[in-house]
Amino acid sequence: MGNLVEKWKAFCEWQQRPYQVAQKSVEHRCCGTCGEEFQGNYCPRCGQSSKIGRYSFKNALLLLSI
């Protein structure tokens, strides 16, 4: 029962925090999907996150298991 109370408190604290945005990356990257070179967290051409490589069916299945 104690674990559930701790999780509830953590959830309530999470709700109270303002939305946090990741800092813009200063590295130059090449998009794995469209090949666009860009600087930042997302590709300006297709919107792909810089943290994710080329999106494939395998990646989609792996993301579902999280």
CHARMM internal coordinates of N, CA and C (Angstrom, degrees):
IC EDIT
DIST 1 N 1 CA 1.4464
DIST 1 CA 1 C 1.5356
ANGL 1 N 1 CA 1 C 110.95
DIST 1 C 2 N 1.3327
ANGL 1 CA 1 C 2 N 116.90
DIHE 1 N 1 CA 1 C 2 N -35.37
DIST 2 N 2 CA 1.4532
ANGL 1 C 2 N 2 CA 121.04
DIHE 1 CA 1 C 2 N 2 CA 179.90
DIST 2 CA 2 C 1.5144
ANGL 2 N 2 CA 2 C 112.47
DIHE 1 C 2 N 2 CA 2 C -62.17
DIST 2 C 3 N 1.3460
ANGL 2 CA 2 C 3 N 116.70
DIHE 2 N 2 CA 2 C 3 N -37.07
DIST 3 N 3 CA 1.4573
ANGL 2 C 3 N 3 CA 121.08
DIHE 2 CA 2 C 3 N 3 CA -179.75
DIST 3 CA 3 C 1.5254
ANGL 3 N 3 CA 3 C 110.76
DIHE 2 C 3 N 3 CA 3 C -64.28
DIST 3 C 4 N 1.3232
ANGL 3 CA 3 C 4 N 116.69
DIHE 3 N 3 CA 3 C 4 N -38.11
DIST 4 N 4 CA 1.4575
ANGL 3 C 4 N 4 CA 121.46
DIHE 3 CA 3 C 4 N 4 CA 179.29
DIST 4 CA 4 C 1.5270
ANGL 4 N 4 CA 4 C 110.84
DIHE 3 C 4 N 4 CA 4 C -66.48
DIST 4 C 5 N 1.3197
ANGL 4 CA 4 C 5 N 116.64
DIHE 4 N 4 CA 4 C 5 N -39.77
DIST 5 N 5 CA 1.4662
ANGL 4 C 5 N 5 CA 120.95
DIHE 4 CA 4 C 5 N 5 CA 178.42
DIST 5 CA 5 C 1.5239
ANGL 5 N 5 CA 5 C 110.27
DIHE 4 C 5 N 5 CA 5 C -64.81
DIST 5 C 6 N 1.3278
ANGL 5 CA 5 C 6 N 117.48
DIHE 5 N 5 CA 5 C 6 N -40.85
DIST 6 N 6 CA 1.4654
ANGL 5 C 6 N 6 CA 121.26
DIHE 5 CA 5 C 6 N 6 CA 178.54
DIST 6 CA 6 C 1.5293
ANGL 6 N 6 CA 6 C 110.63
DIHE 5 C 6 N 6 CA 6 C -64.07
DIST 6 C 7 N 1.3139
ANGL 6 CA 6 C 7 N 116.47
DIHE 6 N 6 CA 6 C 7 N -41.36
DIST 7 N 7 CA 1.4624
ANGL 6 C 7 N 7 CA 120.15
DIHE 6 CA 6 C 7 N 7 CA 178.69
DIST 7 CA 7 C 1.5276
ANGL 7 N 7 CA 7 C 110.63
DIHE 6 C 7 N 7 CA 7 C -64.97
DIST 7 C 8 N 1.3421
ANGL 7 CA 7 C 8 N 117.17
DIHE 7 N 7 CA 7 C 8 N -39.28
DIST 8 N 8 CA 1.4541
ANGL 7 C 8 N 8 CA 120.78
DIHE 7 CA 7 C 8 N 8 CA 179.14
DIST 8 CA 8 C 1.5321
ANGL 8 N 8 CA 8 C 110.18
DIHE 7 C 8 N 8 CA 8 C -64.10
DIST 8 C 9 N 1.3334
ANGL 8 CA 8 C 9 N 117.51
DIHE 8 N 8 CA 8 C 9 N -43.63
DIST 9 N 9 CA 1.4593
ANGL 8 C 9 N 9 CA 121.62
DIHE 8 CA 8 C 9 N 9 CA 178.84
DIST 9 CA 9 C 1.5283
ANGL 9 N 9 CA 9 C 110.39
DIHE 8 C 9 N 9 CA 9 C -62.91
DIST 9 C 10 N 1.3347
ANGL 9 CA 9 C 10 N 117.10
DIHE 9 N 9 CA 9 C 10 N -42.36
DIST 10 N 10 CA 1.4614
ANGL 9 C 10 N 10 CA 121.04
DIHE 9 CA 9 C 10 N 10 CA 178.65
DIST 10 CA 10 C 1.5323
ANGL 10 N 10 CA 10 C 110.46
DIHE 9 C 10 N 10 CA 10 C -63.19
DIST 10 C 11 N 1.3317
ANGL 10 CA 10 C 11 N 116.82
DIHE 10 N 10 CA 10 C 11 N -38.50
DIST 11 N 11 CA 1.4593
ANGL 10 C 11 N 11 CA 121.24
DIHE 10 CA 10 C 11 N 11 CA 178.65
DIST 11 CA 11 C 1.5255
ANGL 11 N 11 CA 11 C 110.68
DIHE 10 C 11 N 11 CA 11 C -65.54
DIST 11 C 12 N 1.3301
ANGL 11 CA 11 C 12 N 117.04
DIHE 11 N 11 CA 11 C 12 N -43.29
DIST 12 N 12 CA 1.4680
ANGL 11 C 12 N 12 CA 120.93
DIHE 11 CA 11 C 12 N 12 CA 179.47
DIST 12 CA 12 C 1.5249
ANGL 12 N 12 CA 12 C 110.91
DIHE 11 C 12 N 12 CA 12 C -64.07
DIST 12 C 13 N 1.3225
ANGL 12 CA 12 C 13 N 118.07
DIHE 12 N 12 CA 12 C 13 N -39.28
DIST 13 N 13 CA 1.4652
ANGL 12 C 13 N 13 CA 121.60
DIHE 12 CA 12 C 13 N 13 CA 176.89
DIST 13 CA 13 C 1.5248
ANGL 13 N 13 CA 13 C 110.64
DIHE 12 C 13 N 13 CA 13 C -65.27
DIST 13 C 14 N 1.3294
ANGL 13 CA 13 C 14 N 116.19
DIHE 13 N 13 CA 13 C 14 N -40.07
DIST 14 N 14 CA 1.4595
ANGL 13 C 14 N 14 CA 121.21
DIHE 13 CA 13 C 14 N 14 CA 179.13
DIST 14 CA 14 C 1.5252
ANGL 14 N 14 CA 14 C 110.48
DIHE 13 C 14 N 14 CA 14 C -61.44
DIST 14 C 15 N 1.3296
ANGL 14 CA 14 C 15 N 117.34
DIHE 14 N 14 CA 14 C 15 N -38.78
DIST 15 N 15 CA 1.4612
ANGL 14 C 15 N 15 CA 120.96
DIHE 14 CA 14 C 15 N 15 CA 179.85
DIST 15 CA 15 C 1.5235
ANGL 15 N 15 CA 15 C 111.84
DIHE 14 C 15 N 15 CA 15 C -66.86
DIST 15 C 16 N 1.3140
ANGL 15 CA 15 C 16 N 118.03
DIHE 15 N 15 CA 15 C 16 N -30.77
DIST 16 N 16 CA 1.4533
ANGL 15 C 16 N 16 CA 122.04
DIHE 15 CA 15 C 16 N 16 CA -176.59
DIST 16 CA 16 C 1.5234
ANGL 16 N 16 CA 16 C 113.26
DIHE 15 C 16 N 16 CA 16 C -79.39
DIST 16 C 17 N 1.3379
ANGL 16 CA 16 C 17 N 117.59
DIHE 16 N 16 CA 16 C 17 N -22.26
DIST 17 N 17 CA 1.4685
ANGL 16 C 17 N 17 CA 120.38
DIHE 16 CA 16 C 17 N 17 CA -178.40
DIST 17 CA 17 C 1.5220
ANGL 17 N 17 CA 17 C 110.72
DIHE 16 C 17 N 17 CA 17 C -70.70
DIST 17 C 18 N 1.3259
ANGL 17 CA 17 C 18 N 117.21
DIHE 17 N 17 CA 17 C 18 N 142.36
DIST 18 N 18 CA 1.4687
ANGL 17 C 18 N 18 CA 118.49
DIHE 17 CA 17 C 18 N 18 CA 175.20
DIST 18 CA 18 C 1.5372
ANGL 18 N 18 CA 18 C 110.07
DIHE 17 C 18 N 18 CA 18 C -69.35
DIST 18 C 19 N 1.2937
ANGL 18 CA 18 C 19 N 115.29
DIHE 18 N 18 CA 18 C 19 N 158.71
DIST 19 N 19 CA 1.4662
ANGL 18 C 19 N 19 CA 120.80
DIHE 18 CA 18 C 19 N 19 CA 179.65
DIST 19 CA 19 C 1.5232
ANGL 19 N 19 CA 19 C 108.85
DIHE 18 C 19 N 19 CA 19 C -62.03
DIST 19 C 20 N 1.3168
ANGL 19 CA 19 C 20 N 116.12
DIHE 19 N 19 CA 19 C 20 N 127.99
DIST 20 N 20 CA 1.4568
ANGL 19 C 20 N 20 CA 120.62
DIHE 19 CA 19 C 20 N 20 CA -178.44
DIST 20 CA 20 C 1.5254
ANGL 20 N 20 CA 20 C 110.24
DIHE 19 C 20 N 20 CA 20 C -106.60
DIST 20 C 21 N 1.3153
ANGL 20 CA 20 C 21 N 116.23
DIHE 20 N 20 CA 20 C 21 N 130.33
DIST 21 N 21 CA 1.4562
ANGL 20 C 21 N 21 CA 122.26
DIHE 20 CA 20 C 21 N 21 CA -179.11
DIST 21 CA 21 C 1.5214
ANGL 21 N 21 CA 21 C 108.68
DIHE 20 C 21 N 21 CA 21 C -105.87
DIST 21 C 22 N 1.3165
ANGL 21 CA 21 C 22 N 116.72
DIHE 21 N 21 CA 21 C 22 N 135.41
DIST 22 N 22 CA 1.4647
ANGL 21 C 22 N 22 CA 121.02
DIHE 21 CA 21 C 22 N 22 CA 178.56
DIST 22 CA 22 C 1.5284
ANGL 22 N 22 CA 22 C 110.10
DIHE 21 C 22 N 22 CA 22 C -65.06
DIST 22 C 23 N 1.3123
ANGL 22 CA 22 C 23 N 116.06
DIHE 22 N 22 CA 22 C 23 N 146.05
DIST 23 N 23 CA 1.4556
ANGL 22 C 23 N 23 CA 121.10
DIHE 22 CA 22 C 23 N 23 CA 177.77
DIST 23 CA 23 C 1.5205
ANGL 23 N 23 CA 23 C 109.59
DIHE 22 C 23 N 23 CA 23 C -65.64
DIST 23 C 24 N 1.3179
ANGL 23 CA 23 C 24 N 116.07
DIHE 23 N 23 CA 23 C 24 N 145.19
DIST 24 N 24 CA 1.4612
ANGL 23 C 24 N 24 CA 121.24
DIHE 23 CA 23 C 24 N 24 CA 179.85
DIST 24 CA 24 C 1.5238
ANGL 24 N 24 CA 24 C 109.78
DIHE 23 C 24 N 24 CA 24 C -68.57
DIST 24 C 25 N 1.3142
ANGL 24 CA 24 C 25 N 116.34
DIHE 24 N 24 CA 24 C 25 N 130.25
DIST 25 N 25 CA 1.4542
ANGL 24 C 25 N 25 CA 122.04
DIHE 24 CA 24 C 25 N 25 CA 179.32
DIST 25 CA 25 C 1.5242
ANGL 25 N 25 CA 25 C 109.80
DIHE 24 C 25 N 25 CA 25 C -72.47
DIST 25 C 26 N 1.3283
ANGL 25 CA 25 C 26 N 116.33
DIHE 25 N 25 CA 25 C 26 N 139.31
DIST 26 N 26 CA 1.4664
ANGL 25 C 26 N 26 CA 120.29
DIHE 25 CA 25 C 26 N 26 CA 179.52
DIST 26 CA 26 C 1.5274
ANGL 26 N 26 CA 26 C 111.73
DIHE 25 C 26 N 26 CA 26 C -96.98
DIST 26 C 27 N 1.3124
ANGL 26 CA 26 C 27 N 117.13
DIHE 26 N 26 CA 26 C 27 N -3.81
DIST 27 N 27 CA 1.4645
ANGL 26 C 27 N 27 CA 121.45
DIHE 26 CA 26 C 27 N 27 CA 179.74
DIST 27 CA 27 C 1.5251
ANGL 27 N 27 CA 27 C 110.30
DIHE 26 C 27 N 27 CA 27 C -75.85
DIST 27 C 28 N 1.3161
ANGL 27 CA 27 C 28 N 116.59
DIHE 27 N 27 CA 27 C 28 N 144.22
DIST 28 N 28 CA 1.4557
ANGL 27 C 28 N 28 CA 121.31
DIHE 27 CA 27 C 28 N 28 CA 172.78
DIST 28 CA 28 C 1.5251
ANGL 28 N 28 CA 28 C 107.25
DIHE 27 C 28 N 28 CA 28 C -84.19
DIST 28 C 29 N 1.3069
ANGL 28 CA 28 C 29 N 116.04
DIHE 28 N 28 CA 28 C 29 N 129.96
DIST 29 N 29 CA 1.4594
ANGL 28 C 29 N 29 CA 121.26
DIHE 28 CA 28 C 29 N 29 CA -176.52
DIST 29 CA 29 C 1.5198
ANGL 29 N 29 CA 29 C 110.63
DIHE 28 C 29 N 29 CA 29 C -126.95
DIST 29 C 30 N 1.3130
ANGL 29 CA 29 C 30 N 114.13
DIHE 29 N 29 CA 29 C 30 N 162.06
DIST 30 N 30 CA 1.4563
ANGL 29 C 30 N 30 CA 121.20
DIHE 29 CA 29 C 30 N 30 CA 174.93
DIST 30 CA 30 C 1.5297
ANGL 30 N 30 CA 30 C 107.17
DIHE 29 C 30 N 30 CA 30 C -116.80
DIST 30 C 31 N 1.3226
ANGL 30 CA 30 C 31 N 117.10
DIHE 30 N 30 CA 30 C 31 N 124.50
DIST 31 N 31 CA 1.4644
ANGL 30 C 31 N 31 CA 121.67
DIHE 30 CA 30 C 31 N 31 CA -177.58
DIST 31 CA 31 C 1.5286
ANGL 31 N 31 CA 31 C 110.03
DIHE 30 C 31 N 31 CA 31 C -64.73
DIST 31 C 32 N 1.3304
ANGL 31 CA 31 C 32 N 115.93
DIHE 31 N 31 CA 31 C 32 N 132.91
DIST 32 N 32 CA 1.4573
ANGL 31 C 32 N 32 CA 120.80
DIHE 31 CA 31 C 32 N 32 CA 179.48
DIST 32 CA 32 C 1.5142
ANGL 32 N 32 CA 32 C 112.95
DIHE 31 C 32 N 32 CA 32 C -73.87
DIST 32 C 33 N 1.3314
ANGL 32 CA 32 C 33 N 117.88
DIHE 32 N 32 CA 32 C 33 N -18.54
DIST 33 N 33 CA 1.4592
ANGL 32 C 33 N 33 CA 121.43
DIHE 32 CA 32 C 33 N 33 CA -177.34
DIST 33 CA 33 C 1.5198
ANGL 33 N 33 CA 33 C 112.40
DIHE 32 C 33 N 33 CA 33 C -92.10
DIST 33 C 34 N 1.3599
ANGL 33 CA 33 C 34 N 116.35
DIHE 33 N 33 CA 33 C 34 N -53.04
DIST 34 N 34 CA 1.4707
ANGL 33 C 34 N 34 CA 118.59
DIHE 33 CA 33 C 34 N 34 CA -173.80
DIST 34 CA 34 C 1.5296
ANGL 34 N 34 CA 34 C 113.65
DIHE 33 C 34 N 34 CA 34 C -110.07
DIST 34 C 35 N 1.3412
ANGL 34 CA 34 C 35 N 118.00
DIHE 34 N 34 CA 34 C 35 N -10.41
DIST 35 N 35 CA 1.4555
ANGL 34 C 35 N 35 CA 120.85
DIHE 34 CA 34 C 35 N 35 CA 177.56
DIST 35 CA 35 C 1.5218
ANGL 35 N 35 CA 35 C 114.90
DIHE 34 C 35 N 35 CA 35 C 85.76
DIST 35 C 36 N 1.3189
ANGL 35 CA 35 C 36 N 118.37
DIHE 35 N 35 CA 35 C 36 N 2.31
DIST 36 N 36 CA 1.4703
ANGL 35 C 36 N 36 CA 122.82
DIHE 35 CA 35 C 36 N 36 CA 179.42
DIST 36 CA 36 C 1.5301
ANGL 36 N 36 CA 36 C 110.09
DIHE 35 C 36 N 36 CA 36 C -67.30
DIST 36 C 37 N 1.3310
ANGL 36 CA 36 C 37 N 116.92
DIHE 36 N 36 CA 36 C 37 N 135.93
DIST 37 N 37 CA 1.4682
ANGL 36 C 37 N 37 CA 120.41
DIHE 36 CA 36 C 37 N 37 CA 174.28
DIST 37 CA 37 C 1.5102
ANGL 37 N 37 CA 37 C 107.72
DIHE 36 C 37 N 37 CA 37 C -89.75
DIST 37 C 38 N 1.3337
ANGL 37 CA 37 C 38 N 117.35
DIHE 37 N 37 CA 37 C 38 N 133.33
DIST 38 N 38 CA 1.4485
ANGL 37 C 38 N 38 CA 121.10
DIHE 37 CA 37 C 38 N 38 CA -175.92
DIST 38 CA 38 C 1.5139
ANGL 38 N 38 CA 38 C 110.82
DIHE 37 C 38 N 38 CA 38 C -152.01
DIST 38 C 39 N 1.3196
ANGL 38 CA 38 C 39 N 114.75
DIHE 38 N 38 CA 38 C 39 N 170.34
DIST 39 N 39 CA 1.4501
ANGL 38 C 39 N 39 CA 122.45
DIHE 38 CA 38 C 39 N 39 CA 176.75
DIST 39 CA 39 C 1.5260
ANGL 39 N 39 CA 39 C 106.41
DIHE 38 C 39 N 39 CA 39 C -127.83
DIST 39 C 40 N 1.3247
ANGL 39 CA 39 C 40 N 117.43
DIHE 39 N 39 CA 39 C 40 N 125.47
DIST 40 N 40 CA 1.4564
ANGL 39 C 40 N 40 CA 120.76
DIHE 39 CA 39 C 40 N 40 CA -179.08
DIST 40 CA 40 C 1.5184
ANGL 40 N 40 CA 40 C 111.02
DIHE 39 C 40 N 40 CA 40 C 137.72
DIST 40 C 41 N 1.3283
ANGL 40 CA 40 C 41 N 115.83
DIHE 40 N 40 CA 40 C 41 N -164.25
DIST 41 N 41 CA 1.4579
ANGL 40 C 41 N 41 CA 121.17
DIHE 40 CA 40 C 41 N 41 CA -176.16
DIST 41 CA 41 C 1.5225
ANGL 41 N 41 CA 41 C 113.27
DIHE 40 C 41 N 41 CA 41 C -95.57
DIST 41 C 42 N 1.3447
ANGL 41 CA 41 C 42 N 116.81
DIHE 41 N 41 CA 41 C 42 N -20.69
DIST 42 N 42 CA 1.4635
ANGL 41 C 42 N 42 CA 120.59
DIHE 41 CA 41 C 42 N 42 CA -178.00
DIST 42 CA 42 C 1.5151
ANGL 42 N 42 CA 42 C 109.97
DIHE 41 C 42 N 42 CA 42 C -135.85
DIST 42 C 43 N 1.3114
ANGL 42 CA 42 C 43 N 116.20
DIHE 42 N 42 CA 42 C 43 N 147.30
DIST 43 N 43 CA 1.4592
ANGL 42 C 43 N 43 CA 122.02
DIHE 42 CA 42 C 43 N 43 CA 177.51
DIST 43 CA 43 C 1.5311
ANGL 43 N 43 CA 43 C 108.84
DIHE 42 C 43 N 43 CA 43 C -69.52
DIST 43 C 44 N 1.3365
ANGL 43 CA 43 C 44 N 118.60
DIHE 43 N 43 CA 43 C 44 N 127.44
DIST 44 N 44 CA 1.4606
ANGL 43 C 44 N 44 CA 119.98
DIHE 43 CA 43 C 44 N 44 CA -179.83
DIST 44 CA 44 C 1.5265
ANGL 44 N 44 CA 44 C 113.23
DIHE 43 C 44 N 44 CA 44 C -71.80
DIST 44 C 45 N 1.3171
ANGL 44 CA 44 C 45 N 117.11
DIHE 44 N 44 CA 44 C 45 N -17.37
DIST 45 N 45 CA 1.4620
ANGL 44 C 45 N 45 CA 120.23
DIHE 44 CA 44 C 45 N 45 CA -177.52
DIST 45 CA 45 C 1.5285
ANGL 45 N 45 CA 45 C 112.48
DIHE 44 C 45 N 45 CA 45 C -86.06
DIST 45 C 46 N 1.3533
ANGL 45 CA 45 C 46 N 116.47
DIHE 45 N 45 CA 45 C 46 N -46.70
DIST 46 N 46 CA 1.4725
ANGL 45 C 46 N 46 CA 118.52
DIHE 45 CA 45 C 46 N 46 CA -175.45
DIST 46 CA 46 C 1.5334
ANGL 46 N 46 CA 46 C 113.63
DIHE 45 C 46 N 46 CA 46 C -119.58
DIST 46 C 47 N 1.3485
ANGL 46 CA 46 C 47 N 117.70
DIHE 46 N 46 CA 46 C 47 N -9.81
DIST 47 N 47 CA 1.4531
ANGL 46 C 47 N 47 CA 120.11
DIHE 46 CA 46 C 47 N 47 CA 177.12
DIST 47 CA 47 C 1.5184
ANGL 47 N 47 CA 47 C 115.60
DIHE 46 C 47 N 47 CA 47 C 86.26
DIST 47 C 48 N 1.3121
ANGL 47 CA 47 C 48 N 117.75
DIHE 47 N 47 CA 47 C 48 N 5.34
DIST 48 N 48 CA 1.4712
ANGL 47 C 48 N 48 CA 121.84
DIHE 47 CA 47 C 48 N 48 CA -179.38
DIST 48 CA 48 C 1.5283
ANGL 48 N 48 CA 48 C 110.17
DIHE 47 C 48 N 48 CA 48 C -67.65
DIST 48 C 49 N 1.3288
ANGL 48 CA 48 C 49 N 116.41
DIHE 48 N 48 CA 48 C 49 N 137.08
DIST 49 N 49 CA 1.4610
ANGL 48 C 49 N 49 CA 121.01
DIHE 48 CA 48 C 49 N 49 CA 177.64
DIST 49 CA 49 C 1.5195
ANGL 49 N 49 CA 49 C 109.75
DIHE 48 C 49 N 49 CA 49 C -67.50
DIST 49 C 50 N 1.3360
ANGL 49 CA 49 C 50 N 115.86
DIHE 49 N 49 CA 49 C 50 N 144.79
DIST 50 N 50 CA 1.4643
ANGL 49 C 50 N 50 CA 119.41
DIHE 49 CA 49 C 50 N 50 CA -179.77
DIST 50 CA 50 C 1.5218
ANGL 50 N 50 CA 50 C 111.67
DIHE 49 C 50 N 50 CA 50 C -74.13
DIST 50 C 51 N 1.3290
ANGL 50 CA 50 C 51 N 117.78
DIHE 50 N 50 CA 50 C 51 N -14.86
DIST 51 N 51 CA 1.4640
ANGL 50 C 51 N 51 CA 121.55
DIHE 50 CA 50 C 51 N 51 CA -179.72
DIST 51 CA 51 C 1.5243
ANGL 51 N 51 CA 51 C 112.29
DIHE 50 C 51 N 51 CA 51 C -82.34
DIST 51 C 52 N 1.3238
ANGL 51 CA 51 C 52 N 116.69
DIHE 51 N 51 CA 51 C 52 N -17.39
DIST 52 N 52 CA 1.4606
ANGL 51 C 52 N 52 CA 120.86
DIHE 51 CA 51 C 52 N 52 CA -176.40
DIST 52 CA 52 C 1.5189
ANGL 52 N 52 CA 52 C 108.69
DIHE 51 C 52 N 52 CA 52 C -106.83
DIST 52 C 53 N 1.3203
ANGL 52 CA 52 C 53 N 115.95
DIHE 52 N 52 CA 52 C 53 N 135.49
DIST 53 N 53 CA 1.4613
ANGL 52 C 53 N 53 CA 120.32
DIHE 52 CA 52 C 53 N 53 CA 176.83
DIST 53 CA 53 C 1.5163
ANGL 53 N 53 CA 53 C 110.36
DIHE 52 C 53 N 53 CA 53 C -76.09
DIST 53 C 54 N 1.2934
ANGL 53 CA 53 C 54 N 116.45
DIHE 53 N 53 CA 53 C 54 N -156.55
DIST 54 N 54 CA 1.4620
ANGL 53 C 54 N 54 CA 120.27
DIHE 53 CA 53 C 54 N 54 CA -179.64
DIST 54 CA 54 C 1.5171
ANGL 54 N 54 CA 54 C 109.42
DIHE 53 C 54 N 54 CA 54 C -60.96
DIST 54 C 55 N 1.3310
ANGL 54 CA 54 C 55 N 116.54
DIHE 54 N 54 CA 54 C 55 N 131.42
DIST 55 N 55 CA 1.4598
ANGL 54 C 55 N 55 CA 121.69
DIHE 54 CA 54 C 55 N 55 CA -178.58
DIST 55 CA 55 C 1.5132
ANGL 55 N 55 CA 55 C 109.64
DIHE 54 C 55 N 55 CA 55 C -80.13
DIST 55 C 56 N 1.3159
ANGL 55 CA 55 C 56 N 115.53
DIHE 55 N 55 CA 55 C 56 N 128.31
DIST 56 N 56 CA 1.4590
ANGL 55 C 56 N 56 CA 120.23
DIHE 55 CA 55 C 56 N 56 CA -179.10
DIST 56 CA 56 C 1.5224
ANGL 56 N 56 CA 56 C 109.62
DIHE 55 C 56 N 56 CA 56 C -137.71
DIST 56 C 57 N 1.3143
ANGL 56 CA 56 C 57 N 116.18
DIHE 56 N 56 CA 56 C 57 N 173.19
DIST 57 N 57 CA 1.4547
ANGL 56 C 57 N 57 CA 121.33
DIHE 56 CA 56 C 57 N 57 CA 178.39
DIST 57 CA 57 C 1.5278
ANGL 57 N 57 CA 57 C 110.21
DIHE 56 C 57 N 57 CA 57 C -62.08
DIST 57 C 58 N 1.3204
ANGL 57 CA 57 C 58 N 116.99
DIHE 57 N 57 CA 57 C 58 N -37.88
DIST 58 N 58 CA 1.4605
ANGL 57 C 58 N 58 CA 121.57
DIHE 57 CA 57 C 58 N 58 CA 177.76
DIST 58 CA 58 C 1.5289
ANGL 58 N 58 CA 58 C 110.80
DIHE 57 C 58 N 58 CA 58 C -61.61
DIST 58 C 59 N 1.3427
ANGL 58 CA 58 C 59 N 117.25
DIHE 58 N 58 CA 58 C 59 N -45.03
DIST 59 N 59 CA 1.4628
ANGL 58 C 59 N 59 CA 120.45
DIHE 58 CA 58 C 59 N 59 CA 178.25
DIST 59 CA 59 C 1.5259
ANGL 59 N 59 CA 59 C 111.35
DIHE 58 C 59 N 59 CA 59 C -61.93
DIST 59 C 60 N 1.3310
ANGL 59 CA 59 C 60 N 116.63
DIHE 59 N 59 CA 59 C 60 N -38.29
DIST 60 N 60 CA 1.4655
ANGL 59 C 60 N 60 CA 120.38
DIHE 59 CA 59 C 60 N 60 CA 178.87
DIST 60 CA 60 C 1.5264
ANGL 60 N 60 CA 60 C 110.57
DIHE 59 C 60 N 60 CA 60 C -62.02
DIST 60 C 61 N 1.3205
ANGL 60 CA 60 C 61 N 117.45
DIHE 60 N 60 CA 60 C 61 N -42.42
DIST 61 N 61 CA 1.4588
ANGL 60 C 61 N 61 CA 120.44
DIHE 60 CA 60 C 61 N 61 CA 179.18
DIST 61 CA 61 C 1.5204
ANGL 61 N 61 CA 61 C 111.14
DIHE 60 C 61 N 61 CA 61 C -67.38
DIST 61 C 62 N 1.3342
ANGL 61 CA 61 C 62 N 116.80
DIHE 61 N 61 CA 61 C 62 N -37.77
DIST 62 N 62 CA 1.4591
ANGL 61 C 62 N 62 CA 119.84
DIHE 61 CA 61 C 62 N 62 CA 178.42
DIST 62 CA 62 C 1.5238
ANGL 62 N 62 CA 62 C 111.34
DIHE 61 C 62 N 62 CA 62 C -66.44
DIST 62 C 63 N 1.3306
ANGL 62 CA 62 C 63 N 117.39
DIHE 62 N 62 CA 62 C 63 N -36.77
DIST 63 N 63 CA 1.4586
ANGL 62 C 63 N 63 CA 120.70
DIHE 62 CA 62 C 63 N 63 CA 177.99
DIST 63 CA 63 C 1.5188
ANGL 63 N 63 CA 63 C 111.92
DIHE 62 C 63 N 63 CA 63 C -68.44
DIST 63 C 64 N 1.3131
ANGL 63 CA 63 C 64 N 118.06
DIHE 63 N 63 CA 63 C 64 N -30.61
DIST 64 N 64 CA 1.4701
ANGL 63 C 64 N 64 CA 121.32
DIHE 63 CA 63 C 64 N 64 CA 178.31
DIST 64 CA 64 C 1.5292
ANGL 64 N 64 CA 64 C 111.51
DIHE 63 C 64 N 64 CA 64 C -68.88
DIST 64 C 65 N 1.3231
ANGL 64 CA 64 C 65 N 116.97
DIHE 64 N 64 CA 64 C 65 N -27.34
DIST 65 N 65 CA 1.4676
ANGL 64 C 65 N 65 CA 120.05
DIHE 64 CA 64 C 65 N 65 CA -177.10
DIST 65 CA 65 C 1.5228
ANGL 65 N 65 CA 65 C 112.60
DIHE 64 C 65 N 65 CA 65 C -81.41
DIST 65 C 66 N 1.3267
ANGL 65 CA 65 C 66 N 117.76
DIHE 65 N 65 CA 65 C 66 N -6.09
DIST 66 N 66 CA 1.4763
ANGL 65 C 66 N 66 CA 120.62
DIHE 65 CA 65 C 66 N 66 CA -178.34
DIST 66 CA 66 C 1.4907
ANGL 66 N 66 CA 66 C 110.87
DIHE 65 C 66 N 66 CA 66 C -76.16
END
COOR INIT
IC SEED 1 N 1 CA 1 C
IC BUILD
